[in-house]
Amino acid sequence: MEMKGKTVIITGASSGIGEATALRLSHAGANVVLSARRKERLNSLKQKIEDNGGTALVVPADVTKKEDFKEVANKAKEEFGSIDAIINNAGLMPLSYVKNLHTDEWDTMVDVNIKGVFNGVAAVLPTMMEQKSGHIINISSSAGRKNYPGGAVYCATKSAVKMFTEGLRMELAPKFGIKATSIEPGAVETELTDTITDEEIKEGFVSQLEHLTPLQAEDIAESIYYSLSQPHRANINDVYIMPTEQEQ
């Protein structure tokens, strides 16, 4: 897909992978629709993009609310006339041992990491089906392929995203020309670890990251750009990207 003039919705755009992706795609000429809950950070990013000659639209939203997501899609289409791609990037990672029963955090991960992706797809799919084109990119994780102690619920949510994405490809690509890609990074230097509240796991998990050079958000943005920029005949199903120093 040629990026110039295409409209791309990005959730979780206020920081990390979302912010880096917005900068990368706007630099390539895409109209980026920035969505997250932190409006002030979105406005700051919009200004940065526009100062660099890009085009951005800010639509604050909570991905767990269907009506919020519908508003994002409606405003994107009203402003730019199409929805060519969506990057379902918003996510949380409050790791904890199951025995500690952080059940409220389990619910939040399901709501954001899984239902948030469902809501994004539901909001853009009618437009993409009408266009007979589009690209749905969901941010899963290497944790969607393998489990580890403390990650039972988080890994389950990311595995769900990976499986959902493959289902989208099978149903939508042949009939409607809508591509679907699962991006599956290993350790990335973002704010994700800030959501860990389980003290029993926090110290050990964070200390593990200190012994390797993690991926940067810009690395993931490049993998997203690569997936989007392929010709119509080619669908990148999965991008599994790991830090060189990470063993598993």
VOGU-3710 file (C-alpha; in Angstrom, 3 decimals, decimal comma):
1> memkgktvii> 0,000/0,000/0,000  1,302/3,407/-0,943  1,230/5,436/2,278  0,739/8,878/0,791  -2,812/10,070/1,335  -3,917/6,882/3,116  -5,802/7,125/6,412  -4,529/5,098/9,360  -6,152/4,925/12,807  -3,699/4,279/15,652
11> tgassgigea> -4,841/3,431/19,173  -2,596/3,909/22,169  -1,004/6,704/20,169  -0,033/8,851/23,160  3,251/7,009/23,814  5,507/4,077/22,944  4,766/1,995/19,868  1,681/4,021/18,972  3,528/7,327/19,021  6,502/5,945/17,069
21> talrlshaga> 4,172/4,423/14,476  2,291/7,691/14,038  5,565/9,516/13,390  6,781/6,841/10,942  3,584/6,636/8,921  2,987/10,388/8,828  6,548/10,818/7,571  5,630/8,420/4,746  2,641/10,616/3,852  -0,238/8,903/5,671
31> nvvlsarrke> -3,051/10,784/7,377  -2,814/9,503/10,943  -5,779/9,448/13,310  -4,400/9,580/16,843  -6,466/7,955/19,564  -5,869/7,344/23,273  -7,240/8,662/26,554  -4,509/11,271/27,181  -5,708/14,142/25,006  -2,901/16,529/25,908
41> rlnslkqkie> -0,244/14,063/24,766  -2,136/13,395/21,554  -2,293/17,127/20,842  1,437/17,416/21,470  2,085/14,562/19,017  -0,241/16,126/16,446  1,735/19,370/16,660  5,011/17,515/16,196  3,654/15,715/13,138  2,317/18,912/11,600
51> dnggtalvvp> 5,580/20,755/12,290  7,254/18,049/10,190  4,799/18,528/7,333  2,458/15,642/8,181  -1,283/15,421/8,728  -2,899/14,224/11,952  -6,339/14,164/13,540  -6,837/13,752/17,294  -9,850/11,755/18,503  -9,548/10,820/22,194
61> advtkkedfk> -11,210/7,514/23,063  -11,309/4,591/25,454  -10,915/1,396/23,428  -13,095/-0,534/25,880  -16,114/1,604/24,905  -17,767/0,673/21,622  -19,325/4,118/21,145  -15,946/5,810/21,581  -14,476/3,638/18,844  -17,391/4,294/16,514
71> evankakeef> -16,737/8,005/16,967  -13,077/7,526/16,043  -14,034/5,708/12,847  -16,745/8,216/11,940  -14,478/11,225/12,403  -11,668/9,588/10,450  -13,973/8,940/7,509  -15,547/12,398/7,695  -12,158/14,095/7,732  -10,291/12,011/5,165
81> gsidaiinna> -12,945/10,065/3,218  -11,632/6,567/3,886  -10,181/4,228/6,506  -7,291/2,369/4,940  -5,745/0,787/8,031  -6,095/0,473/11,764  -3,307/-0,257/14,249  -4,896/-1,814/17,343  -2,013/-1,017/19,645  -3,560/-0,086/23,022
91> glmplsyvkn> -2,648/-2,645/25,668  -1,741/-3,322/29,292  0,657/-5,768/30,951  0,062/-5,944/34,727  1,843/-9,255/35,207  1,072/-11,196/38,378  1,141/-14,711/39,758  -2,275/-16,353/39,475  -2,191/-17,342/43,168  -2,173/-13,651/44,134
101> lhtdewdtmv> -5,626/-13,218/42,565  -5,290/-9,788/40,999  -8,671/-10,423/39,427  -9,465/-6,759/38,737  -6,292/-6,581/36,654  -7,291/-9,757/34,821  -10,593/-8,121/33,886  -8,862/-4,952/32,734  -6,450/-6,901/30,519  -9,322/-8,775/28,902
111> dvnikgvfng> -11,216/-5,515/28,361  -8,292/-3,601/26,852  -6,114/-6,267/25,215  -8,901/-8,392/23,725  -12,192/-6,501/23,697  -10,396/-3,303/22,692  -9,153/-5,063/19,548  -12,627/-6,465/18,869  -14,110/-2,968/19,211  -11,567/-1,511/16,799
121> vaavlptmme> -12,270/-4,108/14,153  -16,035/-3,725/14,541  -15,766/0,054/14,155  -13,775/0,048/10,897  -14,980/-3,128/9,210  -18,153/-1,747/7,554  -16,110/0,961/5,821  -13,349/-1,431/4,758  -15,874/-3,944/3,419  -17,570/-1,204/1,422
131> qksghiinis> -14,187/-0,106/0,050  -13,155/-3,711/-0,644  -9,785/-2,821/0,854  -8,051/-2,142/4,152  -5,464/-3,484/6,567  -6,025/-4,482/10,183  -2,851/-4,652/12,250  -3,129/-5,990/15,792  -0,296/-5,744/18,279  0,075/-9,150/19,911
141> ssagrknypg> 3,334/-10,245/21,558  5,904/-13,007/21,672  3,956/-13,804/24,863  1,116/-14,921/22,608  3,277/-17,867/21,497  4,726/-19,022/24,816  3,793/-18,703/28,467  5,903/-17,939/31,530  5,284/-17,719/35,292  3,480/-14,501/36,112
151> gavycatksa> 2,222/-14,076/32,568  -0,679/-16,534/32,491  -3,434/-13,958/31,899  -1,363/-11,548/29,809  -0,124/-14,371/27,575  -3,697/-15,620/27,207  -4,864/-12,200/26,009  -2,062/-11,906/23,478  -2,640/-15,428/22,214  -6,284/-14,475/21,694
161> vkmfteglrm> -5,213/-11,463/19,634  -2,945/-13,639/17,485  -5,703/-16,198/16,842  -8,311/-13,517/16,162  -6,014/-11,879/13,624  -5,537/-15,126/11,714  -9,294/-15,615/11,702  -9,725/-12,127/10,242  -7,261/-12,900/7,467  -9,016/-16,117/6,540
171> elapkfgika> -12,469/-14,558/6,436  -11,746/-11,087/5,063  -8,720/-11,208/2,759  -10,029/-13,524/0,010  -13,540/-12,055/-0,116  -13,044/-8,363/0,650  -9,356/-7,686/0,024  -8,863/-6,735/3,683  -5,479/-7,785/5,043  -4,728/-8,735/8,646
181> tsiepgavet> -1,374/-8,829/10,423  -0,305/-9,815/13,924  2,787/-7,982/15,222  4,505/-10,042/17,943  7,420/-8,285/19,678  9,612/-9,533/22,463  10,842/-7,093/25,109  10,284/-3,477/24,075  11,299/-0,392/26,024  7,867/1,171/26,637
191> eltdtitdee> 5,587/2,117/29,533  4,090/-1,400/29,690  6,080/-2,460/32,733  4,727/0,562/34,617  1,389/-1,247/34,922  2,844/-4,098/37,025  1,615/-3,838/40,629  2,455/-7,343/41,889  5,556/-6,679/43,977  6,442/-10,378/44,029
201> ikegfvsqle> 7,041/-10,371/40,289  7,892/-6,730/39,577  11,469/-6,683/40,853  12,482/-9,933/39,169  10,848/-9,160/35,830  12,218/-5,644/35,541  15,708/-6,813/36,555  15,660/-9,353/33,690  15,247/-6,508/31,211  18,309/-4,773/32,605
211> hltplqaedi> 20,495/-7,604/31,257  19,512/-7,182/27,621  19,119/-4,415/25,082  15,361/-4,251/24,449  13,714/-3,334/21,200  12,767/0,298/20,740  9,301/1,494/19,782  10,760/2,652/16,475  11,715/-0,955/15,643  8,081/-2,008/15,912
221> aesiyyslsq> 6,978/1,021/13,904  9,273/-0,124/11,096  7,753/-3,611/11,148  4,293/-2,067/10,903  5,382/0,106/7,997  6,860/-2,945/6,276  3,612/-4,874/6,667  1,510/-1,997/5,354  3,744/-1,242/2,394  3,496/-4,647/0,719
231> phranindvy> 1,690/-4,955/-2,627  -1,977/-5,932/-2,574  -1,146/-9,531/-3,504  0,959/-10,041/-0,357  -0,423/-10,347/3,178  2,161/-10,439/5,980  0,440/-12,749/8,458  2,805/-12,463/11,439  5,833/-10,397/12,350  7,785/-12,064/15,168
241> impteqeq> 10,491/-9,617/16,246  12,813/-10,261/19,187  15,719/-8,437/20,812  18,940/-10,010/19,605  19,999/-10,730/23,194  16,678/-12,202/24,379  16,772/-16,000/24,670  13,055/-16,685/25,162
//
